[in-house]
Each structure stands twice: as C-alpha cells, then as structure tokens.
Amino acid sequence: MLFKTQSAAVYGIDANIIEVEVDVSPNRQPEDNFQTVGLPDAAVRESRQRIRAALRNCGYDVPPTTITINLAPADIKKEGSGFDLPMALGIVGAYGGLVKKELTEYVMVGELSLDGGVRGVRGALPIAIAVRTHKIPNLIVPEVNAREAAVVSGVNVYPVKSLIDVVNLLNNGDGVVPLKVDTTQMLDAGHTNVADFKDVRGQFTAKRALEISSAGGHNILMIGPPGSGKTMLAKRLPGILPPLTFEEALETTKIHSVAGVLDANSGLVGARPFRSPHHTISDAGLIGGGMIPRPGEVSLAHNGVLFLDELPEFPRNVLEVMRQPLEDGSVCIARASMSLTFPARFMLAAAMNPCPCGYHGSASRECHCSPQLIQRYVSKISGPLMDRIDIHIDVPAVNYKELRGSDSKAESSVQIRERVIRAREIQLNRFAAAKERIYSNAQMGERQIRDYCELSSDCERLLERAMQQQGLSARAHDRILKVSRTIADLEGNPQIESKHIAEAIQYRTLDRTYWV
C-alpha cells in the first residue's frame, strides 16, 4: 500500500518541500527489507533503525515487510534526521493506522528517539516560511522548535512531544493546539541585559568613534595597549545600534536556526548579534563551509557586530577571506554538488595592540620591540583589508584620575543610541527618496558618494592635502567621505563641512603611521 506525507529540507537559509512516499508490501524473506531512495545522506539512511524501534516502543507491531521510501524530488540531496517523523507517519498510514488517506495539508519534521519522542531539528524557521509560500496550512514540529516556527504568520504550528501526539492529532484532531506568539514582545525581550557605555571610564574619543561607527554602519579598528578597554568598548556596541526591524530579526533568526545556535526559549533573535570568534578559528569557521555548507561567523554576525580581538594573531589567510563579505555583504560557498549564498552584512569591530609587547607609544610603560618587529607585527594585516576598515582609533590606557574620578560626564548607551537612531533615520529617508536599496552610509557605492557627498572648495583642498601627505588610497578617500557624511548626519547637517572632513581624516592617520 502507498501512503504520502510531506516534509522539508533546508539548503542554505531556505527550505524546499519534500514529498515522502512510503510503500509497504509483503516480504517473503524472514529479514526486513527497508530501503530509502531519493539521494539520502547517511543520517537519513540510518533512520530506519530509529523508526522501527520508535514504532515498536509506541505499540505498533510492524511485521516483516518490504518498505520502500522515496524522498522526492530525487535530484536534491536530503540530509539530517528531520525526515524521521514523516517517514514513520508514512509507515503508520500505509498500514492503515491513520484515518486520513494522505497528508497533503500537513508538513512535518522531527527526529525520533527510540522511545518515540520527537527531538528538535535545525532550520524550523525557513521550513515554516517555505510552508507558507506553498500555501500549506499546517506544520508539525518538535516542541523545542515551535516558538521559532510560530513567528511566521499564516501557518498553524503544532508543537509535538512524541509520535503518539502526532497520530492523535491526525486521527482525532485533539491533544495539540497551534502555538501563537507575540513577535513584538519577542523583539523587546532581546534588549534586556545589554552592557552600558556608562560603565566605561574615560575613553571619550573612542566612544565618539564608536558612535560614528554605529551611526553609519562603519567598520572600526581600535589600537591600544592591553587593559585599555578595547574589548569592553566593543561589547557595548550592540547597545547603541538601532533596534532590529522584524524583517532583519527574521533573516538573522533564519541563519542562527540553520546553524543550530538559536536559543529555543527565545525563538527569535531580538537583539543585534555580537560574535567574537577566537583567533585560532579556521577560514571555514569564519566564512562557512563543510560538505553541506553551513553559515560561518560572518553570517552569524549578519545585521550585528563581528568582533575580532587581537587582530594580527588571526592567520593571514583567514583575514583575507573576509574581503569579499566586507565588500558585498554576502558569502558564496561553492561545492561540486551545490553553490549556496549566505548573507553577511555585519559591522566589523577589531582590536589590536600597537606592537607585540603592546606598549609602543605608551607614556607609562617602556616598549622593547624593534621597529622591524613592530612592522612585521602590523603587516600581518594586509593593506586591502585595512582599506575596508573605515575608522582607525587609538585607545590609550586610562589614567588613574579618570579611573577613580566621577563618571557624571559619561553618557549611557540609551543617550548615544538616540542620536544614532536619528542619524540612521536621516540616511534611510535620503536613500528611500532616491529609491536606493541601501540602508546606511557605509553601504554607499561610488555613484552614491558622488551624489550625497558634495564638497565645498575648502573641503576639497583639505582632503587633497591629506591624500598627498598621508599617501592614502582611493578606497581610503571613499571611506573618509562616507565617515564625513555620517558625522554631518549626527549633527543633522545636510552639507559636509570642513570640520567633518577633518575629523574623518583623523580616523585614517594609522595608514600613514603603520601601513605606508
């Protein structure tokens, strides 16, 4: 007898609906014959042992039969254990254990334990989106995945704990009710327990640079001795970035769901991600990869911050592979069987010491590094990568008076964030009026720079002199104009003035100091 169910397979951050066809027929041999076809991977082929044990422990006595399961379309590779549940339901249906003759109004995913329990899977959110796209009304998912799937409106999401729950739902229509969630509340919950800039003593210049960086989405590099507060400052960046829109939260959650790092209790990424990989990470870990490509750290930081501490300690080949996502906002991973693109529009925040010992230029500690050793240390970061970092800021050690003094002048993250949001709104309105598909000054291309960064004659002379004296590249020229535009937006000024250019040039002086 033939019975059909439906499931889904995740590819990249999207999902495809898969039809699960189950055929059972008498078997004259004493051994069971259980075959899965349709380009399954090892995890799918191994499911026959889990399914038989789960059915037996749920009270279903499956006699020796020939069971053939086809996962269609057959030209798409199926991977993961999420097909256990629809395959088991297909067997139950083929033996007449379900009232319905076919399950065209349901899509189901879930891994089965040996006792018939349903375990969580990756990619529940993109599966729910695919279900809505195909206008299928019902989705059955493990209870642990229900909150993220329920974020998608227009789909009835049924959270189940066991195979018996699913059978009762399909036969009787009771026992499990669709889950409803409040997406607004889920987004608001992501802003709790955020580190505050008010806790940082001193470092007013660095705070100003971070505010500009957040207002325009600019990449930033902090250079300073150990203990000066570089990491402390970076961890507070998400607190001054604009809140995630629902569309941004949905796209970010899809990536985290596919990667298997989504918090099941939250169900939705409500705060901008902050990723801080260790410097021993591989290029595949940073960019993404594997036989079945998975998102890397640059994609997990999408719509958020990627913080690279001790930047020169990262292998050079690892840093160089970031050049494409920094420019394009996406990562393309090509394999012989498939080519997948993951979004990777993030703000890069990096930190490094000025030399191997960390005290070059310090007024309180003596540096014992030779000029050649310092040059070799900083040259681990290539010029093209440095050109993609808009702001370079010196973070000196905090003196005793600042450390122990009153923090009455220190602004909270909420105050800084209000200015950042206003600047971002100016940018959004500017680009929306021109029907540009960009959202911040950092994303401007050459044409947008010409259109929105017009300079007066005084600004032209100031910028020309800086370019000649510091030997800045053409990309550094564009970075200065972008940062100048952001500084003017923070002041609400429609025109870029000389003071805006001068401040932006200050954030490129490290080009002359180290990377000439």
N, C-alpha and C positions, 0 to 999 in steps of 0.2 A: 504494500500500500504506500502511496506517495502523500507526503504532507509538507507544506511550505510555511516557513516562518521568515522573519526579516531581522537583519542585524545591521551593523555599520562598521566600517574600517576607516581608521584615521591615517591620512597621508599629509605630512607637513603639519599645518594647523587647520586643515579642512578634513571633512569626512565624506565618504561615499556610502550610499545604502547598498547593502549586500543581501541578496536573496539566498536563503538557506533551504535547499531542497533535500528532504530526507526520504529515502526509500527503504522499506524493510521487506524481506522475502524469506520464505522458509530455507533453512540451511540443513542439508543432508549430512554434513560433516559434524563430528562431535565438538569441534572447536568453533568459537565465534569468529565471524568474519566481519570486521568493522573497518571500512575504508573511507577516507576523507579526500576528496579531489577538489580541484579549483585553485591550484597554486597555493596550498597552505604551507606555513613555515613549521619549524619543529614544535613550537608551543601549541599550535593548532592540531598537529598530528598526535601529540601526546594527550590531547583532551579526551580521547576515547577511554582511557583508563579512569580518569576522574569522573567522566559522565556515567560509566557503568556502575562505579562504586556509589556515586551520589544517588542514582536511581534505585539501587538496591537498598541503600540505607533510608530512603524515603518511602519504602514499601512497594516499589514497583519491581515485579519479578519479570525480567526480560529473558525470554527463552533463547536458546542458541539460534540465531538468525543471521542472515546476511544484511548488514546495514551499510548503505552507501549514502554518503552526504556530499552534496555538491554545493560549493560556495560560488555563486555567480555574481558578476561576470568572471569567467575563469581566467582572463588575461591579466587580472590585478592580483598582486601578491597579498595574501592575508597573513597578518602576524598578530601575535598576542593571544591572551587567554579569554578575551571578551566574547568569543563565539561559543563558550561552553553552554551558557543558558539557552540560547535559541536552538542549539543542536539537541540538547536534552529535551526541550519542549517539542521539537520536531519528532523525536522518537516516541514520546508520550502520545502525541497526536496521531502518529502513524499506527499505533496500537489501539486507537480508539479511546484514549484516556481523556480527550478534550471534547467538549460539546461542539465547539466551532470546527468547521471543516478546513479552514485556512485562516491565517492571522495577518490579513492584509492591512488592518487598521492599527497594527502594533509593530513597533521596533523594540528590540530588547538586546541588552548587552550585560555581561556579567561573568565572572569567573566562579566556578563551582568548587566548593570544598568537598571532601569525601563524605561528609555527613549531610550534604545537600544545602549547606549555607551558600549565600551569594556574596562574593568578595568584590571589592572595588576594582575599577579599571581606569586607564588613562583616557583622556580626551572626551569626557562626558559632555562638556560644553559644545565643542564643534559637532559632536554627534547630534545634540539637540537642535542646533542650527540647521544641520542637514535634514533632520526630520521635518522641521517647519518648512524648509524650502520645498520639499517633496509633498507638502500638504498631507502628511500622515498625522492623525490626531493624537496618538498615544505613544508614550515612550516609557519603557520599563527599565529601570536602572538599579544598581545596588544602593542601599540606603546611604552609604557613605558618599556617593556621588550625586545624591538627589538635589542638594542645595545649588550646586553649580549648574546643573541641567535646568532647574526650575527658573533660573534667571531669564531664560528665553520664553517670551510670551507667546501664546497661541498654541502651546503644546501641553497636554496633560501628562505630567511627570509622576510616575508611580514608584515610590521607593519600596523595595522589597528586601527581606532578610534571608529568605530561603526559597528553594524550588517549590515547596508546598504553597507558599504565599502566592506565587505566580499562577499555579494551577487553580487555586481557589478564586483568584481574581478573574481568570479567563472563563471559568466554568460558572461561577455564581455571581460575579460582579461585586463581591464584597470583600471585606477584610483589609483592603488597602485603599486609601483615598489619595487623590492627586495632591501634591505638595504645592503650596503657594508661598512666595517670599516677597518681601518688600525691598526692592532694589535700592531705593533711596536710603533706607536705613542701613543696608549693607555697605553702601558707599560712605555714609557718615561714620560708620564704625571703624573704617580704616584710618581715620585721622587721630585716633587716640594714642597716647603714649609715644608721642613724637618728641625727639630731643629738641631743646630750645636753644637758640642763639644767645639768649640772655645769660646762660651758664658759662659762656666763653669770656674770659677776662682779657681785656686789651684787644689787639689784632683788629683795629678798626679799619685799616687799609685792606686787609684780607677779607673782612666782612663786606666791605664795599665792592670788592672784585667779585665775590660770590653773589652778591645781589645783582650786579650787572650780568653775570653769567646766567643766573636763573631767569632774569627778565627777558633775555634774548635767546635762551637755549644754547649758549656758547660753551664750548669745551674749555676747561681751565686746568692749568698746571700750577701746583704750589711747591715752592722750593724753600727749604729751611732746615735748620739743624734738628736733631732728634729732640722730642719733647716740646716743640714749639706750638703744637696744637693742630697740625695739618689734618690728622685723622679725625680729631674732634670736630673740626670745622666741616669736613666732608660729610660726616654722618648727620649733620644738621641740614644739609642741602634739601632733602625731600620736604622738610618742614616749611620751606619758603617757596617751593614751586607751586604753581596754580593747581587746584584740585583736579582730579581726573574727571573728565566727562564720562557719561555712561558708555559711549562708543569706545573711548580709549580703554576704559576698565574692561569692557567685553573682549577687546582684542588682546589686551595684556593677559587676561584670565585664560584665554584660549592657549596661549603659549605655555603658561605655567601648568595648565591641565595636561597638555600633550607631554610635557617634560616630567610629569609626575611629582611636582613640587608644590602643588596647590594645597593650601590648608583646607581640609574638608569641613571644618567648623565654620569657616567664613563663607566659602562658596563663591566669592567674588573678590578680586584684588581691588580694594577700595583706596589704597594709598599708592603713590608712585613707587615703583620698585627701587631698592638700593642693593646692588650686587657688588661684592668686594672679594673677588677670587684671589687666592694665594699666588705668589709669583712662580710657584712650581707648576702651574697649570699648563697643559699642552695646547697646541693650536686648535685641535679638535674640541677640546673642552671649552675654549674661549669662543670659537666661531660656531661650533656644532659639527656633527658628523656621525660616523658609525655606518654599519652595513645598511641599517634602516635609519636614515639621518634623523637626529634629534636636535632640538634647539640648544645652542651654547649660551654662555654667559651674556654675550652681547644681545641675544634675543630675549633672554630672561630680564634684561635691563630695559627692554623696549618701553618707551614712554616714561622712563625713570632715569636713574643715575648709575653709571658703571664707574666704580672707584678702583683705581689701580694704585695701591700703595707700594712704595719702593720701586718706582717705575723702571730704573735701569737694571734691576735684578731679574726682570722678566726676560726670557730668551728673545733674542732679536727677531727670530722668525715668527714668534708668537705675536710680537707687537706689529710686525709688518702686515700680517693678515687682517689687521683692523682697519687698514687704509680704505678698503672698499666699503665696509659698512659705515664708516665715518663720512664718506662722501655720498653714498647712495641711500643710506637708511634701510638697507636690506642685505641679506646674505643669501647667495645662491650656492647650494651644495649639489654637485653633480656626481652621480654614480652611474655605473653601466646600465642599471635597470631603471633608474629614475633620476629626475632633477627636481629638487624642491627649493622653494624660496621662503625664507623666514624673515619677518620684519625685524629691524634692528635700529630703530630711531631712538637713540639714547643720548644723554648728555655725559660726556666723558669728564671725570674729575680724577686727576692724577696727582701724586705726591712723590717727592724725591729729596734726597739730601744733596747739598751742593758739591759734595766730594765723597770719597769712600769713608772717611772718618766722620764726616758730617759737619765739620766746624770751619769750613772755608769761609772767610769773611766775618767770622764771629768776633765780637768785641770782648767776650769773656773767656773763650777757650782757644788754645793755640792749635792751628792745623798743621799736621806733619806730612801732608800729601804734596808731592812734587807737581809742578804744572803739567808734566807729561801724564802723570797718573790721573789727575783731575780731567784732562782732556780725553783720556781713554775711557774714563768712567761715564762722562756725559755723552760721549759719541756712541754709546750703546743705543741711544735713541736717534734714529735717522732724521735728517733734515726734512724729508717729505712728511714724516709723521708729526714733527714739530710744527710744520706749516698748517696742519689740520687742527692745531690747538689754538684757539683764538686768544686766550688770556694766559699770560705767564705772570705770576705774582710771587714776590718774596715774602716769606713768613718768618720773621726773625723771632728769636727767643723772647719770651715775655719777661720783663724785668720785675724786680721784687715789688716795687711800688704799685705797678699795675696788678700784680698777682694778689696783693693783700689790700689794695685800695677799694674804695666804694665802687659798686657797679651801677650807680644811678644813671650814668650815661648810656649804659648798654641797652640796646633795643631788643625786644622779644621777636621771636620768629613771626608772630602774628602781625606785628607792625611792618616788618620787612615784606611779608607776604602780600600785604595790601598794596604796597607800591608795585610789587612785581606783577600782581594781577592787573592793575591799571595799565601798566606798560604793555602787557600781553594783549589787553583789550584794544589798545591803540593799534597794535600790529595786526590783530585779526580783522579789525574794521578796515584798515588800509588795504590788506591783501584781498579781503572779500569784495571791496568796492571795485577792485581791478580784476576780479574773478581769477585770482591766483590760487593755486592749490598748494599753498604753503601756509604755515601757522606761526612762524617765528622768524626773527631777523637772521638767525644762524642758518636758516634754510634757503636764504636768497641766493639766486644764481647771478651770473654776470649781467643779464638783462635787468633783473630787479635792482641790482646795485646801481646801475646807471639811472634807473627811473626814480629810485627813492633815496638816493644818497648824493644829491646835488650839493656841490661845494661852492662857497664864495671864493673870491680871488685870494683872500688871506688864508683860508683853509687850504687852498691848492698849494700855495707857497710853503706853508708849514709841513704839509705831507710830502712834498717833493724834497724838501731839505732832509727830512727824516729818512726817506728812502735812500738818498745818496749817501748820507753819513753812516747809516747803520747797515747798508747793503742788504736791505730787505727784499724778499722775493715777491713775485707778482701775487702769489697766494696770500702772503702776509699783507700786501696792500689791500686786498679784498677783505681780509679779516679786520683790519683797522677801520675800514669804512663800516662794516657791519656792527662792530662794537660801538663806534661813534653814533650810529643810528639808534642803538639801544640806549645809550647814555642820554641822548636827546629825548627819547620816548619816556624815560624815567622822569624827566623834568617836564614832560608834556609839551616840549618844544617841537614844532613842525619842521624847523630848519636845523641843520647841523652847524654848530658854531665852532670857532677856533678852540675854545676850551674843551669841547667834546673830543675833537681830534687829538689835542694834546694829552688828554687823559688816556685815550685809547692807545696812543703811541707808547705811553709808559708801560703798558702791558705787553710790549714786544721788545723791550730792551734786552732781554735774555738772548735774543737772536744774536745781538752784537757781542754779548759777553762770552757766550759759550759756543755758538754754532756758526761762527764765521768760517 
